[in-house]
Amino acid sequence: MANKEYTPVLFLHGSQQPYLSIGVRYGGIRFNGKEYVYLPRHDAFLRKDHVRKYNNHMKERKSWDSFIEMIKGE
């Protein structure tokens, strides 16, 4: 049974997505009532409530791939 409240944590290849590419220009989007921040370094949109986790992860000099693995189950 699908969760109607599901919103993804991450959208990858943001500049290549026709409906999301406008967010590249403005630095973010809103999807299903959630705000997403554009991360130009990774060409991705990250849900705003995960930005702190991302910042802490990168401060620890961990990789982008390990961050993706960390949030996969969320």
Predicted model as a PDB file, atoms N, CA, C, CB and O in Angstrom, pLDDT in the B-factor column:
MODEL        1                                                                  
ATOM      1  N   MET A   1       0.843  -1.173   0.000  1.00 43.00           N  
ATOM      2  CA  MET A   1       0.000   0.000   0.000  1.00 43.00           C  
ATOM      3  C   MET A   1       0.891   1.241   0.000  1.00 43.00           C  
ATOM      4  CB  MET A   1      -0.961  -0.005   1.219  1.00 43.00           C  
ATOM      5  O   MET A   1       1.785   1.366   0.838  1.00 43.00           O  
ATOM      6  N   ALA A   2       0.654   2.140  -0.920  1.00 51.00           N  
ATOM      7  CA  ALA A   2       1.477   3.341  -1.062  1.00 51.00           C  
ATOM      8  C   ALA A   2       1.090   4.384  -0.028  1.00 51.00           C  
ATOM      9  CB  ALA A   2       1.343   3.923  -2.472  1.00 51.00           C  
ATOM     10  O   ALA A   2      -0.078   4.537   0.329  1.00 51.00           O  
ATOM     11  N   ASN A   3       2.099   5.090   0.437  1.00 53.00           N  
ATOM     12  CA  ASN A   3       1.894   6.164   1.391  1.00 53.00           C  
ATOM     13  C   ASN A   3       1.566   7.445   0.635  1.00 53.00           C  
ATOM     14  CB  ASN A   3       3.142   6.353   2.290  1.00 53.00           C  
ATOM     15  O   ASN A   3       2.387   7.914  -0.155  1.00 53.00           O  
ATOM     16  N   LYS A   4       0.400   8.017   0.852  1.00 58.00           N  
ATOM     17  CA  LYS A   4      -0.016   9.226   0.141  1.00 58.00           C  
ATOM     18  C   LYS A   4       0.794  10.444   0.560  1.00 58.00           C  
ATOM     19  CB  LYS A   4      -1.489   9.488   0.376  1.00 58.00           C  
ATOM     20  O   LYS A   4       0.840  11.434  -0.171  1.00 58.00           O  
ATOM     21  N   GLU A   5       1.421  10.389   1.704  1.00 70.00           N  
ATOM     22  CA  GLU A   5       2.196  11.510   2.221  1.00 70.00           C  
ATOM     23  C   GLU A   5       3.664  11.443   1.801  1.00 70.00           C  
ATOM     24  CB  GLU A   5       2.096  11.551   3.732  1.00 70.00           C  
ATOM     25  O   GLU A   5       4.454  12.300   2.196  1.00 70.00           O  
ATOM     26  N   TYR A   6       4.036  10.453   1.019  1.00 78.00           N  
ATOM     27  CA  TYR A   6       5.441  10.271   0.642  1.00 78.00           C  
ATOM     28  C   TYR A   6       5.953  11.445  -0.185  1.00 78.00           C  
ATOM     29  CB  TYR A   6       5.618   8.969  -0.140  1.00 78.00           C  
ATOM     30  O   TYR A   6       5.336  11.847  -1.171  1.00 78.00           O  
ATOM     31  N   THR A   7       7.071  11.974   0.229  1.00 84.00           N  
ATOM     32  CA  THR A   7       7.794  12.966  -0.569  1.00 84.00           C  
ATOM     33  C   THR A   7       9.253  12.545  -0.569  1.00 84.00           C  
ATOM     34  CB  THR A   7       7.610  14.435  -0.002  1.00 84.00           C  
ATOM     35  O   THR A   7       9.819  12.267   0.488  1.00 84.00           O  
ATOM     36  N   PRO A   8       9.860  12.497  -1.733  1.00 89.00           N  
ATOM     37  CA  PRO A   8      11.255  12.075  -1.783  1.00 89.00           C  
ATOM     38  C   PRO A   8      12.172  13.042  -1.048  1.00 89.00           C  
ATOM     39  CB  PRO A   8      11.705  11.936  -3.221  1.00 89.00           C  
ATOM     40  O   PRO A   8      11.858  14.225  -0.916  1.00 89.00           O  
ATOM     41  N   VAL A   9      13.280  12.549  -0.581  1.00 92.00           N  
ATOM     42  CA  VAL A   9      14.266  13.369   0.110  1.00 92.00           C  
ATOM     43  C   VAL A   9      15.137  14.095  -0.908  1.00 92.00           C  
ATOM     44  CB  VAL A   9      15.134  12.507   1.051  1.00 92.00           C  
ATOM     45  O   VAL A   9      15.616  15.198  -0.647  1.00 92.00           O  
ATOM     46  N   LEU A  10      15.339  13.479  -2.058  1.00 93.00           N  
ATOM     47  CA  LEU A  10      16.317  13.983  -3.014  1.00 93.00           C  
ATOM     48  C   LEU A  10      15.829  13.797  -4.444  1.00 93.00           C  
ATOM     49  CB  LEU A  10      17.660  13.281  -2.822  1.00 93.00           C  
ATOM     50  O   LEU A  10      15.276  12.753  -4.792  1.00 93.00           O  
ATOM     51  N   PHE A  11      16.036  14.811  -5.260  1.00 92.00           N  
ATOM     52  CA  PHE A  11      15.838  14.714  -6.707  1.00 92.00           C  
ATOM     53  C   PHE A  11      17.207  14.907  -7.347  1.00 92.00           C  
ATOM     54  CB  PHE A  11      14.786  15.782  -7.237  1.00 92.00           C  
ATOM     55  O   PHE A  11      17.834  15.950  -7.159  1.00 92.00           O  
ATOM     56  N   LEU A  12      17.673  13.931  -8.089  1.00 91.00           N  
ATOM     57  CA  LEU A  12      18.966  14.031  -8.751  1.00 91.00           C  
ATOM     58  C   LEU A  12      18.805  14.585 -10.166  1.00 91.00           C  
ATOM     59  CB  LEU A  12      19.656  12.661  -8.789  1.00 91.00           C  
ATOM     60  O   LEU A  12      17.714  14.539 -10.733  1.00 91.00           O  
ATOM     61  N   HIS A  13      19.887  15.105 -10.731  1.00 91.00           N  
ATOM     62  CA  HIS A  13      19.918  15.647 -12.095  1.00 91.00           C  
ATOM     63  C   HIS A  13      18.841  16.713 -12.286  1.00 91.00           C  
ATOM     64  CB  HIS A  13      19.731  14.518 -13.126  1.00 91.00           C  
ATOM     65  O   HIS A  13      18.090  16.687 -13.260  1.00 91.00           O  
ATOM     66  N   GLY A  14      18.781  17.640 -11.351  1.00 90.00           N  
ATOM     67  CA  GLY A  14      17.751  18.673 -11.347  1.00 90.00           C  
ATOM     68  C   GLY A  14      17.689  19.512 -12.605  1.00 90.00           C  
ATOM     69  O   GLY A  14      16.596  19.828 -13.076  1.00 90.00           O  
ATOM     70  N   SER A  15      18.833  19.884 -13.165  1.00 89.00           N  
ATOM     71  CA  SER A  15      18.827  20.737 -14.344  1.00 89.00           C  
ATOM     72  C   SER A  15      18.353  19.995 -15.587  1.00 89.00           C  
ATOM     73  CB  SER A  15      20.209  21.302 -14.580  1.00 89.00           C  
ATOM     74  O   SER A  15      18.036  20.627 -16.595  1.00 89.00           O  
ATOM     75  N   GLN A  16      18.299  18.684 -15.538  1.00 91.00           N  
ATOM     76  CA  GLN A  16      17.867  17.887 -16.679  1.00 91.00           C  
ATOM     77  C   GLN A  16      16.400  17.500 -16.607  1.00 91.00           C  
ATOM     78  CB  GLN A  16      18.707  16.649 -16.783  1.00 91.00           C  
ATOM     79  O   GLN A  16      15.859  16.925 -17.551  1.00 91.00           O  
ATOM     80  N   GLN A  17      15.757  17.811 -15.497  1.00 86.00           N  
ATOM     81  CA  GLN A  17      14.341  17.471 -15.320  1.00 86.00           C  
ATOM     82  C   GLN A  17      13.478  18.633 -15.813  1.00 86.00           C  
ATOM     83  CB  GLN A  17      14.026  17.147 -13.822  1.00 86.00           C  
ATOM     84  O   GLN A  17      13.575  19.736 -15.275  1.00 86.00           O  
ATOM     85  N   PRO A  18      12.647  18.412 -16.812  1.00 87.00           N  
ATOM     86  CA  PRO A  18      11.883  19.526 -17.391  1.00 87.00           C  
ATOM     87  C   PRO A  18      11.043  20.304 -16.381  1.00 87.00           C  
ATOM     88  CB  PRO A  18      10.986  19.004 -18.465  1.00 87.00           C  
ATOM     89  O   PRO A  18      10.969  21.530 -16.464  1.00 87.00           O  
ATOM     90  N   TYR A  19      10.416  19.625 -15.442  1.00 86.00           N  
ATOM     91  CA  TYR A  19       9.549  20.309 -14.497  1.00 86.00           C  
ATOM     92  C   TYR A  19      10.295  20.904 -13.307  1.00 86.00           C  
ATOM     93  CB  TYR A  19       8.506  19.363 -14.006  1.00 86.00           C  
ATOM     94  O   TYR A  19       9.744  21.726 -12.574  1.00 86.00           O  
ATOM     95  N   LEU A  20      11.531  20.496 -13.118  1.00 85.00           N  
ATOM     96  CA  LEU A  20      12.303  20.973 -11.973  1.00 85.00           C  
ATOM     97  C   LEU A  20      13.356  22.001 -12.358  1.00 85.00           C  
ATOM     98  CB  LEU A  20      12.965  19.813 -11.286  1.00 85.00           C  
ATOM     99  O   LEU A  20      13.869  22.711 -11.492  1.00 85.00           O  
ATOM    100  N   SER A  21      13.683  22.092 -13.627  1.00 83.00           N  
ATOM    101  CA  SER A  21      14.801  22.933 -14.041  1.00 83.00           C  
ATOM    102  C   SER A  21      14.599  24.413 -13.711  1.00 83.00           C  
ATOM    103  CB  SER A  21      15.028  22.777 -15.518  1.00 83.00           C  
ATOM    104  O   SER A  21      15.582  25.138 -13.562  1.00 83.00           O  
ATOM    105  N   ILE A  22      13.366  24.876 -13.593  1.00 88.00           N  
ATOM    106  CA  ILE A  22      13.122  26.277 -13.201  1.00 88.00           C  
ATOM    107  C   ILE A  22      13.645  26.521 -11.791  1.00 88.00           C  
ATOM    108  CB  ILE A  22      11.605  26.619 -13.278  1.00 88.00           C  
ATOM    109  O   ILE A  22      14.074  27.630 -11.470  1.00 88.00           O  
ATOM    110  N   GLY A  23      13.613  25.497 -10.952  1.00 90.00           N  
ATOM    111  CA  GLY A  23      14.125  25.605  -9.595  1.00 90.00           C  
ATOM    112  C   GLY A  23      15.626  25.805  -9.537  1.00 90.00           C  
ATOM    113  O   GLY A  23      16.149  26.334  -8.556  1.00 90.00           O  
ATOM    114  N   VAL A  24      16.321  25.385 -10.583  1.00 90.00           N  
ATOM    115  CA  VAL A  24      17.766  25.597 -10.655  1.00 90.00           C  
ATOM    116  C   VAL A  24      18.041  27.096 -10.658  1.00 90.00           C  
ATOM    117  CB  VAL A  24      18.375  24.915 -11.923  1.00 90.00           C  
ATOM    118  O   VAL A  24      18.940  27.575  -9.967  1.00 90.00           O  
ATOM    119  N   ARG A  25      17.275  27.811 -11.425  1.00 89.00           N  
ATOM    120  CA  ARG A  25      17.452  29.258 -11.543  1.00 89.00           C  
ATOM    121  C   ARG A  25      17.118  29.988 -10.245  1.00 89.00           C  
ATOM    122  CB  ARG A  25      16.588  29.797 -12.669  1.00 89.00           C  
ATOM    123  O   ARG A  25      17.788  30.952  -9.876  1.00 89.00           O  
ATOM    124  N   TYR A  26      16.079  29.522  -9.557  1.00 91.00           N  
ATOM    125  CA  TYR A  26      15.612  30.205  -8.352  1.00 91.00           C  
ATOM    126  C   TYR A  26      16.140  29.606  -7.053  1.00 91.00           C  
ATOM    127  CB  TYR A  26      14.124  30.193  -8.323  1.00 91.00           C  
ATOM    128  O   TYR A  26      15.871  30.146  -5.980  1.00 91.00           O  
ATOM    129  N   GLY A  27      16.877  28.518  -7.123  1.00 91.00           N  
ATOM    130  CA  GLY A  27      17.516  27.963  -5.944  1.00 91.00           C  
ATOM    131  C   GLY A  27      16.674  27.010  -5.124  1.00 91.00           C  
ATOM    132  O   GLY A  27      17.088  26.582  -4.046  1.00 91.00           O  
ATOM    133  N   GLY A  28      15.493  26.674  -5.626  1.00 94.00           N  
ATOM    134  CA  GLY A  28      14.669  25.733  -4.883  1.00 94.00           C  
ATOM    135  C   GLY A  28      13.322  25.518  -5.528  1.00 94.00           C  
ATOM    136  O   GLY A  28      12.950  26.208  -6.477  1.00 94.00           O  
ATOM    137  N   ILE A  29      12.593  24.545  -4.996  1.00 93.00           N  
ATOM    138  CA  ILE A  29      11.253  24.222  -5.480  1.00 93.00           C  
ATOM    139  C   ILE A  29      10.384  23.833  -4.291  1.00 93.00           C  
ATOM    140  CB  ILE A  29      11.295  23.074  -6.538  1.00 93.00           C  
ATOM    141  O   ILE A  29      10.866  23.660  -3.171  1.00 93.00           O  
ATOM    142  N   ARG A  30       9.113  23.704  -4.563  1.00 92.00           N  
ATOM    143  CA  ARG A  30       8.159  23.160  -3.597  1.00 92.00           C  
ATOM    144  C   ARG A  30       7.459  21.994  -4.298  1.00 92.00           C  
ATOM    145  CB  ARG A  30       7.118  24.265  -3.096  1.00 92.00           C  
ATOM    146  O   ARG A  30       6.976  22.131  -5.422  1.00 92.00           O  
ATOM    147  N   PHE A  31       7.413  20.840  -3.615  1.00 89.00           N  
ATOM    148  CA  PHE A  31       6.793  19.644  -4.181  1.00 89.00           C  
ATOM    149  C   PHE A  31       5.997  18.962  -3.088  1.00 89.00           C  
ATOM    150  CB  PHE A  31       7.858  18.677  -4.784  1.00 89.00           C  
ATOM    151  O   PHE A  31       6.527  18.682  -2.013  1.00 89.00           O  
ATOM    152  N   ASN A  32       4.739  18.694  -3.350  1.00 88.00           N  
ATOM    153  CA  ASN A  32       3.842  18.050  -2.371  1.00 88.00           C  
ATOM    154  C   ASN A  32       3.901  18.730  -1.008  1.00 88.00           C  
ATOM    155  CB  ASN A  32       4.198  16.572  -2.218  1.00 88.00           C  
ATOM    156  O   ASN A  32       3.880  18.060   0.024  1.00 88.00           O  
ATOM    157  N   GLY A  33       3.976  20.052  -1.004  1.00 90.00           N  
ATOM    158  CA  GLY A  33       3.970  20.807   0.244  1.00 90.00           C  
ATOM    159  C   GLY A  33       5.306  20.873   0.958  1.00 90.00           C  
ATOM    160  O   GLY A  33       5.395  21.463   2.035  1.00 90.00           O  
ATOM    161  N   LYS A  34       6.340  20.289   0.392  1.00 93.00           N  
ATOM    162  CA  LYS A  34       7.672  20.312   1.005  1.00 93.00           C  
ATOM    163  C   LYS A  34       8.584  21.216   0.196  1.00 93.00           C  
ATOM    164  CB  LYS A  34       8.270  18.882   1.102  1.00 93.00           C  
ATOM    165  O   LYS A  34       8.471  21.301  -1.027  1.00 93.00           O  
ATOM    166  N   GLU A  35       9.491  21.892   0.895  1.00 95.00           N  
ATOM    167  CA  GLU A  35      10.463  22.753   0.223  1.00 95.00           C  
ATOM    168  C   GLU A  35      11.743  21.975  -0.038  1.00 95.00           C  
ATOM    169  CB  GLU A  35      10.758  24.017   1.064  1.00 95.00           C  
ATOM    170  O   GLU A  35      12.175  21.150   0.767  1.00 95.00           O  
ATOM    171  N   TYR A  36      12.335  22.267  -1.192  1.00 96.00           N  
ATOM    172  CA  TYR A  36      13.590  21.648  -1.594  1.00 96.00           C  
ATOM    173  C   TYR A  36      14.587  22.738  -1.948  1.00 96.00           C  
ATOM    174  CB  TYR A  36      13.382  20.682  -2.787  1.00 96.00           C  
ATOM    175  O   TYR A  36      14.233  23.754  -2.546  1.00 96.00           O  
ATOM    176  N   VAL A  37      15.828  22.514  -1.572  1.00 96.00           N  
ATOM    177  CA  VAL A  37      16.909  23.452  -1.823  1.00 96.00           C  
ATOM    178  C   VAL A  37      17.773  22.870  -2.937  1.00 96.00           C  
ATOM    179  CB  VAL A  37      17.749  23.724  -0.524  1.00 96.00           C  
ATOM    180  O   VAL A  37      18.078  21.678  -2.945  1.00 96.00           O  
ATOM    181  N   TYR A  38      18.161  23.733  -3.877  1.00 95.00           N  
ATOM    182  CA  TYR A  38      19.012  23.272  -4.970  1.00 95.00           C  
ATOM    183  C   TYR A  38      20.470  23.264  -4.530  1.00 95.00           C  
ATOM    184  CB  TYR A  38      18.831  24.162  -6.217  1.00 95.00           C  
ATOM    185  O   TYR A  38      20.967  24.244  -3.975  1.00 95.00           O  
ATOM    186  N   LEU A  39      21.149  22.151  -4.783  1.00 94.00           N  
ATOM    187  CA  LEU A  39      22.569  22.001  -4.481  1.00 94.00           C  
ATOM    188  C   LEU A  39      23.319  21.980  -5.813  1.00 94.00           C  
ATOM    189  CB  LEU A  39      22.849  20.692  -3.638  1.00 94.00           C  
ATOM    190  O   LEU A  39      23.448  20.924  -6.433  1.00 94.00           O  
ATOM    191  N   PRO A  40      23.816  23.138  -6.259  1.00 93.00           N  
ATOM    192  CA  PRO A  40      24.442  23.199  -7.587  1.00 93.00           C  
ATOM    193  C   PRO A  40      25.648  22.279  -7.740  1.00 93.00           C  
ATOM    194  CB  PRO A  40      24.864  24.610  -7.881  1.00 93.00           C  
ATOM    195  O   PRO A  40      25.901  21.755  -8.825  1.00 93.00           O  
ATOM    196  N   ARG A  41      26.378  22.088  -6.673  1.00 92.00           N  
ATOM    197  CA  ARG A  41      27.569  21.222  -6.733  1.00 92.00           C  
ATOM    198  C   ARG A  41      27.221  19.800  -7.174  1.00 92.00           C  
ATOM    199  CB  ARG A  41      28.262  21.182  -5.367  1.00 92.00           C  
ATOM    200  O   ARG A  41      28.025  19.118  -7.809  1.00 92.00           O  
ATOM    201  N   HIS A  42      26.006  19.367  -6.824  1.00 93.00           N  
ATOM    202  CA  HIS A  42      25.573  18.000  -7.119  1.00 93.00           C  
ATOM    203  C   HIS A  42      24.418  17.956  -8.112  1.00 93.00           C  
ATOM    204  CB  HIS A  42      25.167  17.301  -5.841  1.00 93.00           C  
ATOM    205  O   HIS A  42      23.938  16.876  -8.457  1.00 93.00           O  
ATOM    206  N   ASP A  43      23.968  19.120  -8.574  1.00 93.00           N  
ATOM    207  CA  ASP A  43      22.817  19.228  -9.475  1.00 93.00           C  
ATOM    208  C   ASP A  43      21.631  18.436  -8.928  1.00 93.00           C  
ATOM    209  CB  ASP A  43      23.185  18.729 -10.888  1.00 93.00           C  
ATOM    210  O   ASP A  43      21.027  17.624  -9.629  1.00 93.00           O  
ATOM    211  N   ALA A  44      21.315  18.692  -7.667  1.00 93.00           N  
ATOM    212  CA  ALA A  44      20.263  17.949  -6.988  1.00 93.00           C  
ATOM    213  C   ALA A  44      19.425  18.883  -6.122  1.00 93.00           C  
ATOM    214  CB  ALA A  44      20.863  16.823  -6.136  1.00 93.00           C  
ATOM    215  O   ALA A  44      19.886  19.939  -5.690  1.00 93.00           O  
ATOM    216  N   PHE A  45      18.197  18.473  -5.883  1.00 95.00           N  
ATOM    217  CA  PHE A  45      17.311  19.167  -4.953  1.00 95.00           C  
ATOM    218  C   PHE A  45      17.176  18.307  -3.706  1.00 95.00           C  
ATOM    219  CB  PHE A  45      15.910  19.456  -5.598  1.00 95.00           C  
ATOM    220  O   PHE A  45      16.806  17.135  -3.781  1.00 95.00           O  
ATOM    221  N   LEU A  46      17.477  18.898  -2.569  1.00 96.00           N  
ATOM    222  CA  LEU A  46      17.418  18.208  -1.282  1.00 96.00           C  
ATOM    223  C   LEU A  46      16.293  18.803  -0.453  1.00 96.00           C  
ATOM    224  CB  LEU A  46      18.772  18.309  -0.526  1.00 96.00           C  
ATOM    225  O   LEU A  46      16.164  20.022  -0.348  1.00 96.00           O  
ATOM    226  N   ARG A  47      15.472  17.926   0.140  1.00 95.00           N  
ATOM    227  CA  ARG A  47      14.380  18.411   0.977  1.00 95.00           C  
ATOM    228  C   ARG A  47      14.948  19.251   2.111  1.00 95.00           C  
ATOM    229  CB  ARG A  47      13.542  17.234   1.534  1.00 95.00           C  
ATOM    230  O   ARG A  47      15.926  18.867   2.752  1.00 95.00           O  
ATOM    231  N   LYS A  48      14.330  20.393   2.352  1.00 96.00           N  
ATOM    232  CA  LYS A  48      14.875  21.393   3.275  1.00 96.00           C  
ATOM    233  C   LYS A  48      15.117  20.846   4.679  1.00 96.00           C  
ATOM    234  CB  LYS A  48      13.942  22.572   3.356  1.00 96.00           C  
ATOM    235  O   LYS A  48      16.053  21.279   5.351  1.00 96.00           O  
ATOM    236  N   ASP A  49      14.299  19.910   5.132  1.00 94.00           N  
ATOM    237  CA  ASP A  49      14.485  19.368   6.477  1.00 94.00           C  
ATOM    238  C   ASP A  49      15.698  18.438   6.575  1.00 94.00           C  
ATOM    239  CB  ASP A  49      13.237  18.622   6.904  1.00 94.00           C  
ATOM    240  O   ASP A  49      15.999  17.943   7.662  1.00 94.00           O  
ATOM    241  N   HIS A  50      16.401  18.191   5.465  1.00 95.00           N  
ATOM    242  CA  HIS A  50      17.607  17.368   5.468  1.00 95.00           C  
ATOM    243  C   HIS A  50      18.874  18.182   5.198  1.00 95.00           C  
ATOM    244  CB  HIS A  50      17.479  16.268   4.434  1.00 95.00           C  
ATOM    245  O   HIS A  50      19.965  17.615   5.141  1.00 95.00           O  
ATOM    246  N   VAL A  51      18.751  19.471   5.036  1.00 95.00           N  
ATOM    247  CA  VAL A  51      19.914  20.308   4.721  1.00 95.00           C  
ATOM    248  C   VAL A  51      20.929  20.290   5.856  1.00 95.00           C  
ATOM    249  CB  VAL A  51      19.477  21.748   4.436  1.00 95.00           C  
ATOM    250  O   VAL A  51      22.132  20.250   5.598  1.00 95.00           O  
ATOM    251  N   ARG A  52      20.482  20.319   7.077  1.00 95.00           N  
ATOM    252  CA  ARG A  52      21.412  20.286   8.218  1.00 95.00           C  
ATOM    253  C   ARG A  52      22.207  18.980   8.227  1.00 95.00           C  
ATOM    254  CB  ARG A  52      20.642  20.449   9.553  1.00 95.00           C  
ATOM    255  O   ARG A  52      23.414  18.989   8.472  1.00 95.00           O  
ATOM    256  N   LYS A  53      21.532  17.854   7.958  1.00 94.00           N  
ATOM    257  CA  LYS A  53      22.234  16.565   7.886  1.00 94.00           C  
ATOM    258  C   LYS A  53      23.291  16.603   6.789  1.00 94.00           C  
ATOM    259  CB  LYS A  53      21.236  15.407   7.628  1.00 94.00           C  
ATOM    260  O   LYS A  53      24.414  16.131   6.971  1.00 94.00           O  
ATOM    261  N   TYR A  54      22.912  17.173   5.652  1.00 94.00           N  
ATOM    262  CA  TYR A  54      23.858  17.286   4.538  1.00 94.00           C  
ATOM    263  C   TYR A  54      25.066  18.132   4.930  1.00 94.00           C  
ATOM    264  CB  TYR A  54      23.167  17.893   3.306  1.00 94.00           C  
ATOM    265  O   TYR A  54      26.208  17.730   4.708  1.00 94.00           O  
ATOM    266  N   ASN A  55      24.812  19.308   5.514  1.00 94.00           N  
ATOM    267  CA  ASN A  55      25.912  20.190   5.909  1.00 94.00           C  
ATOM    268  C   ASN A  55      26.849  19.521   6.907  1.00 94.00           C  
ATOM    269  CB  ASN A  55      25.363  21.477   6.504  1.00 94.00           C  
ATOM    270  O   ASN A  55      28.069  19.612   6.771  1.00 94.00           O  
ATOM    271  N   ASN A  56      26.293  18.857   7.895  1.00 93.00           N  
ATOM    272  CA  ASN A  56      27.118  18.158   8.885  1.00 93.00           C  
ATOM    273  C   ASN A  56      27.917  17.028   8.242  1.00 93.00           C  
ATOM    274  CB  ASN A  56      26.241  17.601  10.013  1.00 93.00           C  
ATOM    275  O   ASN A  56      29.084  16.809   8.567  1.00 93.00           O  
ATOM    276  N   HIS A  57      27.282  16.333   7.346  1.00 93.00           N  
ATOM    277  CA  HIS A  57      27.948  15.227   6.654  1.00 93.00           C  
ATOM    278  C   HIS A  57      29.139  15.745   5.847  1.00 93.00           C  
ATOM    279  CB  HIS A  57      26.954  14.484   5.729  1.00 93.00           C  
ATOM    280  O   HIS A  57      30.215  15.148   5.872  1.00 93.00           O  
ATOM    281  N   MET A  58      28.948  16.839   5.143  1.00 91.00           N  
ATOM    282  CA  MET A  58      30.023  17.399   4.317  1.00 91.00           C  
ATOM    283  C   MET A  58      31.130  18.038   5.177  1.00 91.00           C  
ATOM    284  CB  MET A  58      29.446  18.443   3.344  1.00 91.00           C  
ATOM    285  O   MET A  58      32.297  18.023   4.785  1.00 91.00           O  
ATOM    286  N   LYS A  59      30.776  18.591   6.335  1.00 91.00           N  
ATOM    287  CA  LYS A  59      31.782  19.146   7.242  1.00 91.00           C  
ATOM    288  C   LYS A  59      32.731  18.060   7.733  1.00 91.00           C  
ATOM    289  CB  LYS A  59      31.108  19.836   8.434  1.00 91.00           C  
ATOM    290  O   LYS A  59      33.908  18.313   7.990  1.00 91.00           O  
ATOM    291  N   GLU A  60      32.206  16.863   7.857  1.00 91.00           N  
ATOM    292  CA  GLU A  60      33.023  15.730   8.292  1.00 91.00           C  
ATOM    293  C   GLU A  60      33.846  15.151   7.141  1.00 91.00           C  
ATOM    294  CB  GLU A  60      32.136  14.642   8.894  1.00 91.00           C  
ATOM    295  O   GLU A  60      34.491  14.112   7.276  1.00 91.00           O  
ATOM    296  N   ARG A  61      33.805  15.849   6.013  1.00 89.00           N  
ATOM    297  CA  ARG A  61      34.565  15.462   4.801  1.00 89.00           C  
ATOM    298  C   ARG A  61      34.188  14.075   4.294  1.00 89.00           C  
ATOM    299  CB  ARG A  61      36.066  15.500   5.087  1.00 89.00           C  
ATOM    300  O   ARG A  61      35.028  13.324   3.797  1.00 89.00           O  
ATOM    301  N   LYS A  62      32.918  13.759   4.430  1.00 89.00           N  
ATOM    302  CA  LYS A  62      32.418  12.496   3.887  1.00 89.00           C  
ATOM    303  C   LYS A  62      31.945  12.743   2.456  1.00 89.00           C  
ATOM    304  CB  LYS A  62      31.258  11.913   4.772  1.00 89.00           C  
ATOM    305  O   LYS A  62      31.757  13.888   2.046  1.00 89.00           O  
ATOM    306  N   SER A  63      31.758  11.687   1.717  1.00 91.00           N  
ATOM    307  CA  SER A  63      31.431  11.823   0.299  1.00 91.00           C  
ATOM    308  C   SER A  63      29.933  11.998   0.059  1.00 91.00           C  
ATOM    309  CB  SER A  63      31.930  10.614  -0.461  1.00 91.00           C  
ATOM    310  O   SER A  63      29.094  11.669   0.897  1.00 91.00           O  
ATOM    311  N   TRP A  64      29.642  12.529  -1.119  1.00 91.00           N  
ATOM    312  CA  TRP A  64      28.255  12.686  -1.575  1.00 91.00           C  
ATOM    313  C   TRP A  64      27.591  11.314  -1.667  1.00 91.00           C  
ATOM    314  CB  TRP A  64      28.199  13.415  -2.952  1.00 91.00           C  
ATOM    315  O   TRP A  64      26.434  11.155  -1.278  1.00 91.00           O  
ATOM    316  N   ASP A  65      28.320  10.329  -2.179  1.00 91.00           N  
ATOM    317  CA  ASP A  65      27.765   8.983  -2.300  1.00 91.00           C  
ATOM    318  C   ASP A  65      27.403   8.397  -0.940  1.00 91.00           C  
ATOM    319  CB  ASP A  65      28.755   8.070  -3.009  1.00 91.00           C  
ATOM    320  O   ASP A  65      26.389   7.712  -0.810  1.00 91.00           O  
ATOM    321  N   SER A  66      28.225   8.662   0.075  1.00 91.00           N  
ATOM    322  CA  SER A  66      27.903   8.140   1.408  1.00 91.00           C  
ATOM    323  C   SER A  66      26.685   8.861   1.990  1.00 91.00           C  
ATOM    324  CB  SER A  66      29.117   8.290   2.356  1.00 91.00           C  
ATOM    325  O   SER A  66      25.929   8.272   2.761  1.00 91.00           O  
ATOM    326  N   PHE A  67      26.492  10.124   1.628  1.00 91.00           N  
ATOM    327  CA  PHE A  67      25.291  10.841   2.065  1.00 91.00           C  
ATOM    328  C   PHE A  67      24.052  10.218   1.432  1.00 91.00           C  
ATOM    329  CB  PHE A  67      25.385  12.344   1.702  1.00 91.00           C  
ATOM    330  O   PHE A  67      23.044  10.006   2.106  1.00 91.00           O  
ATOM    331  N   ILE A  68      24.129   9.929   0.147  1.00 90.00           N  
ATOM    332  CA  ILE A  68      22.992   9.294  -0.538  1.00 90.00           C  
ATOM    333  C   ILE A  68      22.665   7.955   0.115  1.00 90.00           C  
ATOM    334  CB  ILE A  68      23.299   9.095  -2.047  1.00 90.00           C  
ATOM    335  O   ILE A  68      21.496   7.644   0.342  1.00 90.00           O  
ATOM    336  N   GLU A  69      23.686   7.167   0.414  1.00 90.00           N  
ATOM    337  CA  GLU A  69      23.467   5.893   1.082  1.00 90.00           C  
ATOM    338  C   GLU A  69      22.803   6.077   2.442  1.00 90.00           C  
ATOM    339  CB  GLU A  69      24.783   5.155   1.242  1.00 90.00           C  
ATOM    340  O   GLU A  69      21.935   5.295   2.831  1.00 90.00           O  
ATOM    341  N   MET A  70      23.218   7.117   3.157  1.00 88.00           N  
ATOM    342  CA  MET A  70      22.677   7.385   4.492  1.00 88.00           C  
ATOM    343  C   MET A  70      21.186   7.704   4.427  1.00 88.00           C  
ATOM    344  CB  MET A  70      23.433   8.546   5.152  1.00 88.00           C  
ATOM    345  O   MET A  70      20.431   7.271   5.298  1.00 88.00           O  
ATOM    346  N   ILE A  71      20.751   8.443   3.425  1.00 87.00           N  
ATOM    347  CA  ILE A  71      19.347   8.867   3.383  1.00 87.00           C  
ATOM    348  C   ILE A  71      18.467   7.942   2.545  1.00 87.00           C  
ATOM    349  CB  ILE A  71      19.256  10.272   2.838  1.00 87.00           C  
ATOM    350  O   ILE A  71      17.257   8.157   2.467  1.00 87.00           O  
ATOM    351  N   LYS A  72      19.036   6.938   1.929  1.00 84.00           N  
ATOM    352  CA  LYS A  72      18.259   6.040   1.066  1.00 84.00           C  
ATOM    353  C   LYS A  72      17.041   5.437   1.765  1.00 84.00           C  
ATOM    354  CB  LYS A  72      19.145   4.928   0.562  1.00 84.00           C  
ATOM    355  O   LYS A  72      15.974   5.333   1.160  1.00 84.00           O  
ATOM    356  N   GLY A  73      17.179   5.055   2.977  1.00 70.00           N  
ATOM    357  CA  GLY A  73      16.097   4.399   3.685  1.00 70.00           C  
ATOM    358  C   GLY A  73      15.046   5.332   4.243  1.00 70.00           C  
ATOM    359  O   GLY A  73      14.054   4.872   4.809  1.00 70.00           O  
ATOM    360  N   GLU A  74      15.236   6.632   4.096  1.00 70.00           N  
ATOM    361  CA  GLU A  74      14.291   7.585   4.685  1.00 70.00           C  
ATOM    362  C   GLU A  74      13.144   7.890   3.763  1.00 70.00           C  
ATOM    363  CB  GLU A  74      14.992   8.864   5.048  1.00 70.00           C  
ATOM    364  O   GLU A  74      12.263   8.676   4.112  1.00 70.00           O  
TER     365      GLU A  74                                                      
ENDMDL                                                                          
END                                                                             
